[in-house]
Amino acid sequence: MPDPAASAEAELRRLLDIMAALRDPDTGCPWDKTQTFDTIAPYTIEEAYEVADAIAQRDFSALPDELGDLLFQVVYHARMAEEAGQFAFADIAKCISDKMIRRHPHVFGDAASRDAAAQTAAWEAQKSAERAARKQSGALAGVPVGLPALTRALKLTNRAARVGFDWPDAEQVLAKLDEEIQELRAELSGADPARLTDEVGDLLFVLANLARKLNLDPETCLRHANEKFSRRFNAMESEFEVQAKSLTELSLTEMEAGWQKVKRGER
């Protein structure tokens, strides 16, 4: 039986060689040779979302391909860095290996075993120490600005909660949500885009807080809502197509009736 470790090492070496060939100054791909960290970064984010989508769809036959695309992004960044004399793929692997060993002394050291809650607390303490070592001070330091906005709101409020800046329970967050809705309502007559942006942003931020207090991930909640809306809208559209009717020809009342019919059918 083939050695899985040796097979993985061989395939990784093959991938690194392919990347080097694609970036070869003389014989490489014209498109690949012109790419930079900045131009590749959006693809890296996109591939991570495609991995998440395959998992959400439980499409495990597609997951190896999607994970491969994501791994290729890491290899791409590593190759560009190696060409610039900054670091190489081995440095990336070493960094994450060292970090995992450092953050799991109960597995790789002689620290006492931990349950999941204790490990989460220890993990966050270790991350705080690492941020301090990088001269990143403050409770909110190190939360990436490039995160999806709802995810960043979740992380920011999680950090604030660790130092006691938090609502006591979900009911208090709901009260704040009511307050923010009233503030938004008060701005509707003026229709000032800047004011409306501010108030809608406050509303979304409180909703992210509410999800956190309910132990939910706001991005997951919104993705679920997006999928539900898409499913119901497509079903409604199909219902009318069977009747040889186009949505553009229907009144809002007719579409609402079709929407409610689809909802009843899901129950």
Protein Blocks (a to p, Z undefined) as FASTA:
>chain_A
ZZfklmmmmmmmmmmmmmmmmmomklmcfklmmpcfklmmmmmmmmmmmmmmmmmnopak
lmmmmmmmmmmmmmmmmmmmmmnopacfklmmmmmmmmmmmmmmmlmmmbdcddfklmmm
mmmmmmmmmmmmnopgcjkgoiafkbcfklmmmmmmmmmmmnopacfblklmmmmmmmmm
mmmmmmmmnopaklmmmmmmmmmmmmmmmmmmnopafklmmmmmmmmmmmmmmmmmmmmm
mnopafklpcfklmmmmmmmmmmmmZZ
